[in-house]
Amino acid sequence: MRPFPQGIVQALAAAALFGISTPLAKLLLGSMSPLLLAGVLYAGSGIGLLAWMALRRGLRHSAAESSLTRRDAPWLAGAVLFGGVLGPVLMMLGLARTTASTAALLLNLESVLTAVLAWAVFRENVDRRVALGMLAIVAGAVLLSWQRRSGVSVPWGALAIAGACLCWALDNNLTRAVAGSDPVQIAAIKGGVAGTINIAIALALGYRFPHLLPVLAAGALGFIGYGLSLVLFVLALRHLGTARTSAYFSTAPFLGAALAMALFTEHGSLAFLLAGALMAIGVWLHVSERHVHEHEHAVLAHNHRHRHDVHHFHAHDFPWDGQEPHTHPHVHEQIIHSHPHYPDSHHRHGH
């Protein structure tokens, strides 16, 4: 029995934390505006992760994660803009105009758009099985968005959530470029900057903070559903690549929809159940993929946390105590071999 890849566990855990945050965030929409709520969610993420960084300082040595560099700044800035500012605002606006369970399932569009961008723009391999899974998820999303009403009705809530998914798809692909760096640092910067910007805009528009309890609840939810979830997502990106990580992350909407139906006593219509079935098929096609072929690793120099394995058998030019994992700049020599793999940071070859 082949081992369960670490990246899959991290992606599923990220999905679980984010999935439950969607219906819980809807509970808080009555106490503050969507824009202000988006800001508080991300601010809670940033503050919580900054506290985590402060607590861990001095406890790690050679096993510490590599820090962000100046070359990472453009990628991180784009990720903050799309994923931390525009995405959450659109999500809160859409959530205010549609049911929590439908909104949760519509979030499956994020994985589809992420995979399309990864393949078309960032040249990540997406095979037939992944493509079929995308089509099934899109079909489910279209079924959810269609409204059978008299006259013409524009599903603004669904369109806003789709826009949020596009923003997060851009965010996912931009974040992959810096995924080798400290994931806590990445998520803390994104949360702190995005939270500050969204809160400032909300206050400038005349919105005000509610009582302390809803603010604290939103901050705690942001730390768990956005902060910790993003840390796990970045770790999964290292092992699975962008499209596959998002495919596993597609389980989040089902958890959110199930919790929403329990919290708000929402009953799934036939269209809702059919959409859920289509999306479940799409996710299964993604997670059951097995990719193996002979491939070549070119010479590569980079810095990230790693263990000595088939891809890391380099020597050290400094005293090393044998601790695993450890972090330092290292060079990968050219190698040709065959094994099951994903388009992670060491498998970005062409096909």
ABEGO torsion letter per residue (X at the ends): XBBBBAAAAAAAAAAAAAAAAAAAAAAAAAABBAAAAAAAAAAAAAAAAAAAAAAABGABBAABBBBBBAAAAAAAAAAAAAAAAAAAAAAAAAAAABBAAAAAAAAAAAAAAAAAAAAAAAGBBBBAAAAAAAAAAAAAAAAAABBBBBEBBBBAAAAAAAAAAAAAAAAAAAAAAAAABBAAAAAAAAAAAAAAAAAAAAAAAGBBBBBAAAAAAAAAAAAAAAAAAAAAAAAAAAAAEAAAAAAAAAAAAAAAAAAAAAAAGBBBBAAAAAAAAAAAAAAAAAAABBBBBBBBBBBBBBBBBBBBBAABABBBABBBAGBOBBBBBBBBBBBBBBBBBBBBAABABBX
